[in-house]
Amino acid sequence: MASRWMILGHYQARGQEGWEALAQGIEDMVTGISSSVETERGLAARLRYLTTSDAGYEAMDRAGIHVTPKTLMAWLAEEVTPNRANRARLDAAYWDLRRQNVAADLKRRLNNDGRGTRLEVNGVDQSAVERRHQRDLPPRSVNVRGIWDRAVDAWLAEDEHELDAIWDEILVNHFGSDRDKYSKVSSIGWSA
């Protein structure tokens, strides 16, 4: 989206595109195994999660894990530890599957039975900008409805263009003439 923030850091302002903050907010809602894949516990938990469904095997395939059934059984029995590259692939496969599995719950939580979700939008960080170049960018709180299914689908597909279009829609519908000021933000927060 074109905006008056042509060169964001010109006067030392810091922030990111609104759609990036939106995608990061959705990503932050995805929880999972907290133990690292480098620990026995974390590795075992990921292997169990990935090997209990066809979708898990598909996620491993997408992540580039191509081992024999014998090797996979040895991993599951903790007789053999996957090499570092395969542990990284297992971790990527785990988070890929986790995102797929929680998407429906994310939509339900964000749609909130049609009531939507209240967003707290913080304009770019101007703490390092000289006073004479600063803009008035108070935090804004808006209730957003009707976009969450599309937003989660776009996040899942890593579709930057659709996320940008959704952020533009939020700006047009909720920010009026201030929409240019919030095309880039320091953060977006919500409780869902």
Backbone bond lengths (Angstrom), bond angles and torsions (degrees), N, CA, C in turn:
res aa  C-N    CA-C-N  psi(-1)  N-CA   C-N-CA  omega(-1)  CA-C   N-CA-C  phi
1 M - - - 1.450 - - 1.522 109.31 -
2 A 1.294 116.57 131.12 1.462 120.88 175.62 1.525 108.52 -74.91
3 S 1.295 117.19 142.61 1.453 120.59 178.42 1.521 109.26 -154.41
4 R 1.327 115.19 179.34 1.453 119.23 178.07 1.514 111.70 -73.26
5 W 1.318 118.62 -8.06 1.465 122.53 177.81 1.521 108.85 -86.78
6 M 1.297 118.23 51.09 1.470 120.78 -175.54 1.530 111.85 -51.92
7 I 1.326 116.97 -50.74 1.463 120.96 177.26 1.530 105.23 -123.55
8 L 1.332 115.63 94.96 1.458 121.40 -171.37 1.520 112.83 -53.89
9 G 1.305 119.19 -47.51 1.448 121.95 -173.77 1.519 115.44 -84.64
10 H 1.319 118.16 6.60 1.464 120.84 -175.87 1.533 111.81 -53.60
11 Y 1.336 116.78 -43.09 1.464 120.53 178.92 1.533 111.30 -106.12
12 Q 1.331 116.96 20.93 1.475 124.50 177.48 1.528 113.85 79.51
13 A 1.320 118.54 16.82 1.472 120.27 173.97 1.525 108.24 -72.31
14 R 1.332 115.32 146.58 1.466 119.93 -178.96 1.517 109.35 -125.49
15 G 1.338 115.33 138.25 1.453 120.59 178.31 1.508 110.49 178.30
16 Q 1.305 114.99 -166.46 1.460 121.48 179.98 1.522 108.58 -146.37
17 E 1.307 115.13 167.91 1.465 119.92 176.59 1.528 108.33 -61.63
18 G 1.316 116.30 144.15 1.462 120.56 179.66 1.513 112.76 -58.42
19 W 1.341 116.43 -39.93 1.468 118.85 -179.21 1.524 111.28 -65.89
20 E 1.340 117.27 -31.07 1.468 120.13 177.56 1.532 110.17 -67.66
21 A 1.327 116.10 -41.43 1.461 120.08 177.97 1.527 110.69 -65.70
22 L 1.325 116.39 -37.23 1.462 120.86 176.83 1.526 110.58 -62.70
23 A 1.328 117.17 -47.16 1.466 121.53 178.35 1.524 110.85 -62.91
24 Q 1.340 117.25 -40.35 1.462 120.23 179.08 1.521 111.02 -65.58
25 G 1.321 117.12 -37.05 1.458 120.54 177.43 1.514 111.95 -62.71
26 I 1.325 116.62 -41.25 1.463 120.07 177.09 1.526 109.55 -66.76
27 E 1.317 116.40 -45.11 1.473 121.12 179.29 1.527 111.31 -57.39
28 D 1.320 116.67 -39.26 1.457 120.72 -178.74 1.525 112.80 -67.02
29 M 1.323 117.54 -17.69 1.463 121.11 177.90 1.527 112.06 -79.08
30 V 1.316 117.46 -14.56 1.466 121.21 -178.87 1.520 108.48 -82.22
31 T 1.314 115.26 118.08 1.453 120.33 177.93 1.516 108.86 -113.44
32 G 1.301 115.28 162.55 1.454 119.59 -179.75 1.507 111.17 -170.94
33 I 1.282 115.78 -153.83 1.456 122.61 -177.93 1.520 109.08 -62.94
34 S 1.327 115.98 124.77 1.466 118.53 -178.43 1.526 112.48 -86.11
35 S 1.331 117.28 -23.50 1.467 119.88 178.65 1.519 109.83 -69.12
36 S 1.303 116.51 140.35 1.459 122.18 179.41 1.524 111.05 -66.20
37 V 1.319 115.88 150.95 1.458 120.89 175.68 1.529 110.15 -64.53
38 E 1.322 117.25 -16.36 1.463 121.67 179.57 1.532 112.50 -78.81
39 T 1.332 117.24 -12.17 1.466 120.27 177.46 1.526 109.33 -95.01
40 E 1.328 116.33 155.68 1.471 120.18 178.48 1.518 110.38 -59.56
41 R 1.317 116.33 -44.67 1.454 121.34 -178.46 1.531 111.50 -62.20
42 G 1.333 116.13 -46.77 1.466 120.10 -179.38 1.510 112.67 -64.82
43 L 1.320 116.64 -40.87 1.467 121.21 178.72 1.519 110.35 -65.28
44 A 1.334 117.05 -46.42 1.463 121.08 -178.96 1.527 111.09 -62.14
45 A 1.323 116.92 -41.64 1.467 120.62 -179.86 1.529 111.29 -64.55
46 R 1.307 117.08 -41.43 1.466 120.48 178.61 1.524 111.29 -65.11
47 L 1.324 115.92 -43.17 1.470 119.40 178.84 1.531 111.06 -61.94
48 R 1.321 117.25 -43.45 1.472 119.86 178.21 1.524 110.60 -61.53
49 Y 1.329 116.76 -45.04 1.463 121.02 -178.22 1.532 111.04 -62.54
50 L 1.313 115.98 -40.68 1.469 120.63 -176.37 1.526 113.12 -76.90
51 T 1.324 118.48 -25.35 1.467 120.15 -173.74 1.530 113.53 -101.20
52 T 1.321 117.66 12.19 1.467 119.74 179.34 1.524 113.35 -99.38
53 S 1.324 116.82 0.68 1.468 118.52 179.61 1.522 110.40 -152.98
54 D 1.328 114.93 159.72 1.463 119.99 175.40 1.528 110.40 -62.00
55 A 1.339 116.11 -35.45 1.464 119.98 179.61 1.529 110.93 -61.89
56 G 1.329 117.09 -33.97 1.460 121.08 177.44 1.519 111.87 -65.95
57 Y 1.332 115.83 -42.15 1.466 119.19 177.91 1.530 110.57 -66.57
58 E 1.334 116.56 -35.70 1.467 120.10 176.51 1.530 110.64 -65.50
59 A 1.326 116.45 -39.57 1.474 120.23 177.87 1.527 110.44 -64.02
60 M 1.323 116.91 -40.50 1.466 119.54 177.57 1.525 110.45 -64.24
61 D 1.316 116.16 -39.74 1.463 119.92 178.53 1.533 110.23 -62.68
62 R 1.346 117.03 -45.19 1.473 120.90 178.34 1.517 111.61 -61.65
63 A 1.332 116.55 -32.05 1.463 120.74 -179.26 1.523 112.54 -81.28
64 G 1.328 117.01 -5.58 1.465 120.30 176.99 1.516 114.37 90.18
65 I 1.306 117.20 22.42 1.464 120.74 178.18 1.528 107.50 -93.07
66 H 1.308 115.31 108.47 1.465 121.63 -178.63 1.522 108.17 -128.43
67 V 1.330 115.74 87.94 1.461 120.78 -179.54 1.526 108.96 -123.51
68 T 1.308 115.42 162.85 1.467 120.08 179.26 1.530 109.04 -72.98
69 P 1.317 116.36 156.43 1.471 119.43 175.85 1.535 111.92 -56.04
70 K 1.316 116.59 -35.67 1.472 121.02 179.44 1.531 110.52 -62.24
71 T 1.323 116.48 -44.23 1.467 120.73 178.74 1.522 110.63 -64.34
72 L 1.325 116.64 -43.86 1.459 120.65 179.20 1.530 110.51 -61.15
73 M 1.320 117.49 -42.35 1.469 121.50 178.07 1.536 110.61 -62.96
74 A 1.325 116.83 -37.81 1.468 120.36 177.81 1.524 110.67 -66.21
75 W 1.326 117.27 -37.30 1.459 121.05 175.61 1.523 110.09 -62.96
76 L 1.345 115.78 -47.20 1.463 120.49 -177.96 1.531 111.45 -63.91
77 A 1.316 117.13 -36.44 1.472 121.71 179.22 1.523 111.93 -80.50
78 E 1.310 116.84 -1.10 1.466 124.06 -179.20 1.528 112.11 60.17
79 E 1.333 115.49 30.10 1.469 120.94 175.64 1.524 110.80 -84.32
80 V 1.341 114.94 -31.06 1.462 121.75 -178.92 1.526 107.30 -132.87
81 T 1.317 115.56 139.07 1.465 120.28 176.95 1.526 108.41 -99.46
82 P 1.337 117.53 130.88 1.467 119.29 177.05 1.528 110.74 -59.34
83 N 1.331 115.85 150.36 1.466 118.51 177.30 1.532 109.51 -68.37
84 R 1.318 116.08 170.27 1.470 121.41 -175.30 1.536 112.14 -56.14
85 A 1.330 117.23 -42.79 1.469 120.56 -179.18 1.522 110.63 -63.00
86 N 1.326 117.49 -42.75 1.463 120.14 179.42 1.523 111.90 -70.57
87 R 1.326 117.72 -32.38 1.474 119.15 175.00 1.524 109.60 -64.05
88 A 1.321 117.15 -41.04 1.472 120.40 177.88 1.529 110.21 -64.13
89 R 1.327 116.70 -40.02 1.470 120.45 178.14 1.528 110.77 -66.36
90 L 1.329 116.88 -39.86 1.471 120.61 177.57 1.523 110.48 -62.22
91 D 1.316 116.35 -40.97 1.461 120.09 178.30 1.529 110.54 -63.98
92 A 1.331 116.62 -44.25 1.473 120.32 178.39 1.526 110.55 -62.53
93 A 1.325 117.10 -42.36 1.468 121.20 179.07 1.523 110.46 -63.86
94 Y 1.320 116.69 -40.98 1.465 120.93 179.24 1.525 110.63 -59.37
95 W 1.347 116.60 -50.64 1.467 119.43 -177.34 1.525 111.31 -68.79
96 D 1.324 118.45 -32.42 1.468 121.45 174.97 1.528 109.59 -61.51
97 L 1.315 116.77 -49.31 1.469 120.76 179.71 1.519 110.97 -65.95
98 R 1.304 117.02 -39.48 1.468 120.77 179.59 1.521 110.37 -60.32
99 R 1.339 117.25 -44.49 1.469 121.15 178.27 1.527 110.36 -60.40
100 Q 1.335 116.00 -44.76 1.464 119.91 179.78 1.534 110.34 -60.64
101 N 1.321 116.14 -41.89 1.460 120.55 -175.19 1.526 113.87 -73.73
102 V 1.320 118.15 -27.86 1.465 119.54 -177.92 1.523 113.23 -95.34
103 A 1.315 118.60 -4.99 1.473 121.10 -175.97 1.525 112.12 -56.37
104 A 1.320 117.53 -44.87 1.474 120.30 -178.86 1.528 110.68 -63.37
105 D 1.330 116.76 -40.21 1.463 120.06 178.79 1.527 110.82 -66.86
106 L 1.326 117.07 -38.80 1.465 120.27 178.02 1.529 110.63 -61.40
107 K 1.323 116.35 -43.57 1.475 119.92 178.61 1.521 110.43 -60.62
108 R 1.324 116.17 -45.68 1.465 120.52 -178.95 1.531 110.49 -61.15
109 R 1.330 116.33 -46.10 1.461 120.13 -178.12 1.525 111.82 -65.65
110 L 1.324 117.25 -42.85 1.467 120.38 -177.38 1.524 112.38 -73.50
111 N 1.337 117.51 -34.84 1.460 120.24 177.15 1.523 111.79 -71.53
112 N 1.334 116.87 -30.30 1.459 122.38 173.15 1.535 111.99 51.26
113 D 1.330 116.07 52.09 1.475 121.71 179.87 1.525 112.74 54.68
114 G 1.316 116.50 37.87 1.460 121.34 177.60 1.514 114.43 86.93
115 R 1.329 117.36 -7.07 1.471 120.27 -179.43 1.520 112.29 -82.61
116 G 1.319 117.51 -14.50 1.457 121.41 179.18 1.514 112.48 77.19
117 T 1.311 115.19 -169.43 1.461 122.35 -178.34 1.521 109.11 -131.05
118 R 1.324 115.14 135.33 1.464 120.79 178.06 1.523 109.06 -80.44
119 L 1.329 115.55 124.48 1.466 121.85 177.86 1.515 109.59 -100.99
120 E 1.311 115.40 137.87 1.463 122.20 170.31 1.520 105.33 -104.70
121 V 1.325 116.96 114.49 1.462 122.12 -175.71 1.521 108.58 -110.10
122 N 1.321 115.33 122.20 1.462 121.19 179.39 1.523 109.16 -107.53
123 G 1.329 115.73 122.75 1.458 120.80 179.56 1.521 111.35 -60.20
124 V 1.302 116.31 175.18 1.467 120.30 -177.93 1.518 110.62 -58.12
125 D 1.326 115.18 152.51 1.460 122.19 179.22 1.528 107.83 -77.15
126 Q 1.331 115.20 115.69 1.465 120.59 -178.71 1.523 112.34 -109.43
127 S 1.326 117.22 18.09 1.465 120.00 -175.73 1.529 112.60 -61.81
128 A 1.317 118.30 -26.25 1.462 121.33 179.78 1.532 112.62 -97.91
129 V 1.323 117.53 3.18 1.465 122.18 -178.12 1.531 109.31 -89.71
130 E 1.332 115.88 134.97 1.470 119.70 176.21 1.524 109.42 -55.76
131 R 1.317 116.29 143.11 1.469 122.62 -176.21 1.534 112.17 -51.21
132 R 1.315 117.68 -42.01 1.468 120.70 -175.65 1.529 112.95 -68.31
133 H 1.330 117.80 -17.91 1.467 121.37 -179.94 1.527 112.94 -102.41
134 Q 1.319 117.66 -2.07 1.463 120.46 -178.14 1.518 111.33 -76.34
135 R 1.327 114.47 148.46 1.462 122.11 174.31 1.522 109.12 -105.29
136 D 1.300 115.43 158.76 1.458 120.85 174.44 1.530 107.27 -81.25
137 L 1.339 116.39 108.14 1.466 121.73 -177.82 1.525 110.86 -130.98
138 P 1.316 117.33 70.87 1.465 118.04 179.78 1.531 110.28 -69.15
139 P 1.329 117.21 153.48 1.466 118.96 174.52 1.527 109.49 -59.28
140 R 1.311 115.94 143.35 1.467 120.91 -179.84 1.511 109.05 -119.94
141 S 1.302 116.00 141.78 1.453 122.10 177.68 1.526 108.02 -120.25
142 V 1.331 115.50 120.35 1.466 120.36 -178.28 1.524 109.50 -134.03
143 N 1.324 116.44 145.89 1.459 121.04 177.31 1.531 108.10 -97.13
144 V 1.320 115.67 118.87 1.457 121.20 -174.34 1.520 109.53 -107.81
145 R 1.342 115.07 127.59 1.467 122.20 178.81 1.519 109.71 -127.40
146 G 1.312 114.75 157.57 1.459 121.16 167.40 1.517 117.16 79.08
147 I 1.321 118.58 0.36 1.473 119.78 -178.37 1.518 113.18 -116.63
148 W 1.321 116.62 -6.89 1.457 119.39 -167.31 1.522 114.31 -67.86
149 D 1.325 118.21 -37.15 1.475 119.09 176.86 1.528 109.92 -60.76
150 R 1.325 116.08 -46.17 1.468 120.64 178.45 1.519 111.27 -63.22
151 A 1.331 116.63 -41.66 1.468 120.47 -177.57 1.524 111.09 -64.49
152 V 1.326 117.48 -44.37 1.464 120.28 179.87 1.526 110.13 -66.63
153 D 1.336 117.54 -41.48 1.469 120.41 177.97 1.528 111.10 -61.90
154 A 1.346 116.86 -42.17 1.467 120.62 179.47 1.523 110.69 -66.60
155 W 1.332 116.92 -40.18 1.468 121.01 177.23 1.525 110.10 -62.00
156 L 1.333 116.05 -44.50 1.463 120.98 -179.04 1.528 110.95 -62.63
157 A 1.330 116.77 -38.87 1.468 122.20 -179.32 1.531 112.05 -84.60
158 E 1.339 116.60 -3.34 1.467 121.93 -176.19 1.528 110.86 54.94
159 D 1.335 115.08 41.79 1.461 123.07 -177.72 1.531 109.49 -91.26
160 E 1.320 115.99 92.29 1.458 121.63 -176.76 1.526 112.34 -62.36
161 H 1.325 117.21 -36.77 1.471 120.61 -178.37 1.522 110.66 -66.48
162 E 1.326 117.69 -41.85 1.459 120.55 179.05 1.529 110.30 -68.82
163 L 1.328 117.78 -40.98 1.463 120.31 177.04 1.528 110.87 -61.56
164 D 1.332 116.84 -40.13 1.460 120.99 177.24 1.537 110.43 -63.88
165 A 1.334 117.05 -42.01 1.468 120.90 178.12 1.533 110.73 -63.44
166 I 1.314 117.01 -38.84 1.464 121.09 178.84 1.528 109.80 -66.60
167 W 1.337 117.24 -43.40 1.462 119.57 177.77 1.527 110.41 -62.46
168 D 1.329 117.63 -41.45 1.472 120.66 175.81 1.526 110.92 -58.30
169 E 1.319 116.57 -41.93 1.469 121.37 179.16 1.533 110.41 -62.20
170 I 1.333 116.64 -42.65 1.466 120.35 177.42 1.528 110.13 -61.74
171 L 1.334 116.42 -44.97 1.465 120.36 -179.98 1.523 111.55 -61.27
172 V 1.323 117.16 -47.49 1.461 121.26 -177.77 1.531 110.39 -63.68
173 N 1.331 117.22 -43.18 1.465 120.97 -174.92 1.527 113.98 -77.97
174 H 1.332 118.75 -23.94 1.460 119.84 -171.72 1.523 115.41 -123.88
175 F 1.326 118.76 -14.94 1.454 119.29 -174.10 1.518 113.51 -112.65
176 G 1.313 117.66 -9.68 1.449 121.10 177.19 1.512 112.74 53.10
177 S 1.332 116.42 -129.85 1.461 120.25 -176.51 1.532 112.77 -71.62
178 D 1.330 117.89 -10.97 1.471 120.96 177.62 1.521 112.63 -88.36
179 R 1.321 117.84 4.23 1.467 118.93 -173.21 1.522 113.75 -59.89
180 D 1.322 117.84 -34.19 1.469 119.92 177.81 1.522 112.04 -62.76
181 K 1.320 116.71 -36.44 1.458 121.01 -177.90 1.531 111.64 -64.27
182 Y 1.331 117.27 -27.42 1.461 121.15 -174.27 1.528 113.03 -111.01
183 S 1.330 116.57 17.81 1.466 118.59 175.15 1.524 109.96 -67.33
184 K 1.333 115.77 -28.17 1.462 122.28 173.37 1.521 106.19 -120.94
185 V 1.323 116.42 142.83 1.456 121.14 -174.30 1.532 109.92 -138.64
186 S 1.318 115.29 163.92 1.465 118.33 171.95 1.522 109.77 -88.42
187 S 1.346 116.38 -32.56 1.467 119.13 178.22 1.520 110.55 -166.99
188 I 1.328 113.52 161.54 1.460 122.55 172.69 1.518 105.14 -132.23
189 G 1.307 116.10 135.66 1.449 119.14 178.10 1.505 111.29 -134.11
190 W 1.322 115.62 155.36 1.461 121.35 174.31 1.511 108.87 -159.47
191 S 1.308 114.67 164.27 1.456 120.73 175.86 1.514 106.80 -121.50
192 A 1.309 115.70 109.64 1.481 119.86 -179.39 1.501 109.52 -137.43
